[in-house]
């Protein structure tokens, strides 16, 4: 085994829970329970997600990286704001905007 249990533990701790679940299910279905197979699956997932970051686009249309915890907090704050004020952007407006992305006539993001 190339990595120590401690190193595997650290990698797993840093992964989103749905990724860990997918790895475990894949490992259980496709191996005989060999820990090196588990290690290989973790390495494959790490390679696939390398460079992926949580974040948001700021008012200057620049990407601002955020931690997963910050993204969750932002989402919960937006939900709370919606539940409190009962205001939001309608599905139709969001769909029109999303459908326009990549076209010659992109619409501005609804505010």
Helices and strands as residue ranges (DSSP letters): H 5-14, H 17-30, H 35-49, E 54-57, E 63-66, H 68-85, H 91-100
